[in-house]
């Protein structure tokens, strides 16, 4: 297997960090989701700076940031679109399962993915309080072959999302046992390209 090519920024664009920013109309709830529930570290935070509340979250070990701002009374934000996603490529299927279980323990439930790519490859989709999607993928883009990384979570992920989408609590998944999970996965596989 060959390694992926090493990419560099163009000479004329000497980037030291990348920040993605988006507005929110639910600053406190969104802050709680990303900081308290998901666990992202806060790099900066401000209140009423020129009429803005804001928060900069860092992805540990990387110069990639997510900035969330709220402005105006009432704040005006664009409607969330299912293709506007924040994707976390997790180290392996076990990391995916831990992160998914942690969010579930904090009261968050997976939502159906609009793009069939995610459930077909074992990823789980959640929504933040504004309705923007957060994807937890069980492989690292550009490093891991998608099929191999997702192999252990594909059936579990599809079954869990199918059950959650119908409103059955997570504890009901365990009670139904592996037979139900297997039938859910088999029923979902035919719908995925």
TILUM-581721 format. One line per 10 residues: number of its first residue (from 1); their letters; for each residue x, y, z of N, C-alpha, C. Coordinates in steps of 0.02 Angstrom, whole numbers. Each point is the difference from the previous one (the first is absolute). Layout:
REM residues N
NUM) A) X,Y,Z,X,Y,Z,X,Y,Z; ... $
This chain:
REM residues 193
1) XXXXXXXXXX) 42,-58,0,-42,58,0,45,62,0; -15,46,-45,41,61,-3,-28,52,48; 44,43,23,-22,53,46,-27,58,-41; -47,39,29,-28,56,-36,53,53,-12; -8,40,-54,50,52,-13,-2,52,56; 58,30,13,5,52,51,-20,66,-32; -50,31,27,-25,63,-27,29,58,40; 12,55,-34,26,61,32,-42,59,-22; 0,52,41,-32,62,-20,41,31,-57; -33,35,-46,38,33,-53,46,53,29 $
11) XXXXXXXXXX) 55,14,-34,49,48,25,-30,68,14; -48,21,-41,-30,66,9,-51,3,57; -15,-57,31,-51,-4,53,30,-35,60; 39,37,40,36,-29,57,-47,-3,61; -43,-50,1,-51,-7,53,31,-30,63; -16,31,57,23,-26,64,-56,-35,39; -62,18,-16,-58,-30,34,-61,11,-44; -51,-41,11,-64,7,-36,-55,4,52; -45,49,-10,-58,7,45,-63,1,-41; -47,-42,19,-67,0,-30,-46,36,49 $
21) XXXXXXXXXX) -38,49,-25,-44,38,44,-71,-5,-25; -46,-2,47,-71,2,-18,-40,32,57; -56,31,-18,-42,31,52,-44,-51,35; -25,20,57,-48,-41,37,-53,46,30; -59,-26,8,-54,37,35,-11,-29,69; 38,-51,18,-7,-34,65,70,-7,31; 31,56,14,70,-1,21,13,-46,59; -38,8,54,13,-40,60,-10,-75,-12; -53,-18,-36,-13,-71,-14,53,-29,-47; 21,40,-49,51,-24,-47,67,-6,36 $
31) XXXXXXXXXX) 16,48,44,61,-4,39,-1,-64,43; -55,-14,32,-5,-60,42,10,-63,-42; -29,-3,-60,7,-59,-42,73,-11,-19; 33,51,-26,69,-10,-25,52,-5,56; -10,36,55,49,1,54,-15,-55,52; -60,2,28,-17,-47,55,-14,-70,-26; -37,-5,-55,-21,-66,-24,50,-33,-46; 23,37,-51,49,-28,-47,70,2,29; 16,52,39,64,3,35,54,40,-35; -18,45,-46,51,40,-34,28,54,47 $
41) XXXXXXXXXX) 66,11,-1,28,52,44,-15,70,-26; -10,46,47,-12,70,-15,67,37,-6; 12,31,-57,61,39,-9,-12,74,16; -60,24,-12,-18,70,15,-75,4,7; -22,49,40,-72,10,9,-11,73,20; -54,29,-25,-16,69,17,-76,9,1; -21,52,38,-70,18,4,-6,75,-14; -48,17,-42,-17,69,-16,61,42,-22; 40,-28,-43,56,37,-30,-27,30,-65; -13,65,1,-30,35,-57,-66,-34,-20 $
51) XXXXXXXXXX) -37,-24,50,-64,-31,-13,3,-75,-16; 58,-29,2,9,-71,-16,17,-40,62; -30,-59,5,23,-52,45,38,-50,-44; 54,-27,25,38,-46,-43,39,-51,39; 21,-50,-37,35,-57,29,44,-30,-55; 64,-11,16,44,-34,-47,21,-66,32; -15,-54,-35,16,-67,23,58,-27,-40; 45,-35,34,58,-28,-34,-5,-75,-6; 27,-26,-53,6,-72,-7,70,-18,25; 4,-37,55,65,-14,32,52,-24,-50 $
61) XXXXXXXXXX) 59,29,6,57,-20,-41,-2,25,-72; -48,43,-16,-4,25,-69,-12,75,1; 20,35,-53,-16,70,-7,-67,10,-37; -51,-38,21,-66,4,-30,-48,21,55; -39,53,-14,-45,27,51,-71,5,-27; -47,-1,46,-70,12,-14,-21,61,40; -25,52,-33,-23,60,34,-76,4,-5; -32,13,56,-73,7,2,-14,70,27; -43,37,-35,-16,68,22,-76,10,0; -21,46,44,-70,20,3,-2,75,0 $
71) XXXXXXXXXX) -43,30,-42,-4,72,-7,-72,19,-16; -22,56,29,-66,25,-16,-53,-23,49; -56,35,-2,-55,-17,44,-65,3,-40; -28,-55,-21,27,-68,9,54,-15,-52; 43,-47,16,52,-19,-49,-31,-29,-63; 28,16,-57,-24,-28,-63,54,-46,-27; -20,-62,-11,48,-48,-28,-33,-35,-59; 42,-27,-45,-28,-38,-55,-30,-66,26; -49,-25,-37,-28,-65,17,54,-53,-8; 2,-48,46,49,-54,-9,-18,-42,-61 $
81) XXXXXXXXXX) 51,-24,-33,-9,-43,-59,36,-65,16; -28,-57,-18,30,-64,19,69,-12,-31; 19,38,-50,67,-8,-29,51,46,33; -22,44,45,48,40,40,16,-42,61; 59,-30,-1,18,-49,51,68,16,30; 7,-15,63,65,0,33,16,-74,10; 53,-23,-32,17,-71,1,61,-11,43; -6,-45,48,56,-21,42,19,-70,-23; 61,-7,-28,26,-65,-19,37,-27,60; -29,-51,31,26,-28,62,51,-54,-15 $
91) XXXXXXXXXX) 42,-14,49,58,-44,-10,-18,-71,-22; -56,-26,22,-18,-69,-16,-72,-13,20; -27,-59,-16,-70,-14,20,-12,4,75; 49,-19,41,-10,4,72,-7,73,22; 39,45,-29,-6,72,17,-68,26,-22; -24,-22,-57,-67,19,-24,-53,-23,50; 5,-63,21,-50,-27,46,1,37,67; 60,18,25,5,38,63,-32,69,-8; 15,35,-54,-27,67,-11,-75,-1,-8; -26,-49,-37,-71,-7,-11,-36,-15,67 $
101) XXXXXXXXXX) 29,-46,38,-30,-17,65,2,60,48; 54,39,-3,6,59,44,-55,50,-17; -9,15,-65,-53,47,-18,-69,-26,19; -11,-65,-8,-64,-30,20,-11,7,75; 54,-9,39,-6,7,73,-15,71,21; 14,48,-45,-14,71,14,-68,20,-29; -39,-49,-24,-67,14,-24,-7,14,-74; 53,-10,-39,-3,12,-72,-12,-66,-36; -39,3,-53,-16,-61,-37,19,8,-73; 24,-53,-32,17,4,-71,-61,20,-41 $
111) XXXXXXXXXX) 13,33,-56,-52,18,-48,16,-35,-66; -51,-10,-41,13,-31,-65,46,44,-43; 46,-32,-33,46,36,-45,-36,12,-67; 7,60,-26,-27,15,-66,41,-35,-54; 66,3,9,46,-31,-47,12,-73,20; -18,-48,-42,7,-71,18,73,-22,10; 47,41,-21,71,-17,9,16,-12,74; -25,43,44,18,-5,70,-23,-65,32; -64,-17,-1,-19,-63,32,30,-61,-35; 11,4,-65,29,-57,-36,71,-14,23 $
121) XXXXXXXXXX) 33,50,29,69,-8,22,6,4,76; -55,-11,36,2,-6,73,1,65,38; -10,57,-32,-1,64,35,-68,12,33; 0,41,51,-61,18,35,-9,76,-3; -62,22,-12,-14,71,-7,-43,23,59; 20,57,29,-38,33,52,-16,71,-24; -45,34,34,-13,71,-14,17,40,61; 31,59,-12,11,46,56,-66,37,13; -4,41,52,-63,34,17,-27,46,-55; 40,23,-46,-24,40,-56,-25,-44,-57 $
131) XXXXXXXXXX) 12,-66,4,-21,-45,-54,55,-14,-51; 61,24,12,56,-14,-44,27,-69,16; 21,-37,-51,20,-69,10,73,-8,20; 10,-47,46,67,-19,22,6,-74,-15; 51,-18,-39,10,-69,-21,60,-29,37; -9,-59,29,54,-37,32,16,-60,-44; 58,2,-32,21,-53,-46,53,-44,33; -4,-66,-10,46,-46,34,65,-13,-38; 24,48,-37,63,-5,-36,28,70,-9; 64,5,-17,31,64,-12,8,10,-75 $
141) XXXXXXXXXX) -33,52,-26,2,15,-72,72,11,-22; 18,-31,-55,67,7,-28,52,-45,31; -18,-34,54,47,-45,33,-23,-72,-3; -64,-11,16,-26,-68,4,-42,-16,-61; 4,-61,-24,-48,-22,-51,-69,-2,32; -48,33,-29,-66,7,29,-32,-68,14; 1,-45,-48,-33,-64,9,27,-40,58; 66,-1,9,30,-39,53,-14,31,69; 4,66,6,-11,33,64,-71,-8,23; -47,3,-46,-70,-1,18,-27,-71,9 $
151) XXXXXXXXXX) 37,-50,-20,-26,-69,-2,-33,-20,66; 30,15,57,-27,-22,63,-61,39,23; -9,61,-26,-55,41,25,-58,6,-49; 8,-23,-61,-53,12,-50,-67,-28,22; -3,-62,18,-64,-30,19,-26,31,64; 44,10,50,-23,31,62,-25,71,-13; 37,38,-40,-18,69,-13,-66,6,-37; -11,-40,-50,-62,3,-38,-59,-20,45; 8,-52,39,-54,-22,44,-15,53,53; 52,28,31,-11,50,52,-35,61,-28 $
161) XXXXXXXXXX) 20,23,-59,-32,58,-30,-72,-15,-19; -13,-59,-25,-68,-18,-19,-45,-3,61; 24,-27,54,-39,-5,61,-10,70,30; 53,40,3,-6,67,28,-47,43,-41; 1,-9,-65,-43,41,-43,-73,-15,13; -16,-58,24,-69,-17,17,-17,17,72; 48,31,36,-14,23,67,7,-52,55; 31,-56,-14,9,-51,51,63,18,40; -5,1,65,56,20,43,59,-48,-7; 60,26,14,61,-39,-6,-2,-63,42 $
171) XXXXXXXXXX) -31,3,58,-2,-61,41,-42,-54,-33; -46,18,-44,-40,-49,-36,41,-37,-51; 54,31,-25,43,-33,-49,32,-62,32; 27,10,61,33,-56,34,-51,-54,16; -60,20,19,-51,-50,19,-22,-42,-59; 2,29,-59,-22,-38,-59,52,-52,-21; 62,11,20,52,-50,-14,28,4,-69; 50,-43,-12,36,2,-63,-42,-24,-59; -51,-41,12,-42,-23,-55,-36,58,-32; -27,45,41,-36,59,-27,49,46,-36 $
181) XXXXXXXXXX) 60,9,28,49,43,-32,19,-29,-68; 8,-63,-4,18,-31,-64,-55,8,-51; -64,-8,20,-54,7,-49,-7,72,-21; 12,48,45,-2,71,-19,55,14,-51; 59,-26,12,56,13,-46,-15,-31,-69; -27,-61,-1,-14,-32,-64,-54,39,-37; -49,25,36,-54,38,-33,25,66,-27; 50,30,30,25,65,-22,50,-6,-57; 34,-56,-5,54,-6,-50,-26,7,-70; -60,-24,-14,-26,3,-68,-13,71,-23 $
191) XXX) -12,46,47,-16,69,-19,61,43,-12; 59,-24,17,61,39,-6,35,-18,-65; 20,50,-40,35,-16,-62,68,-29,11 $
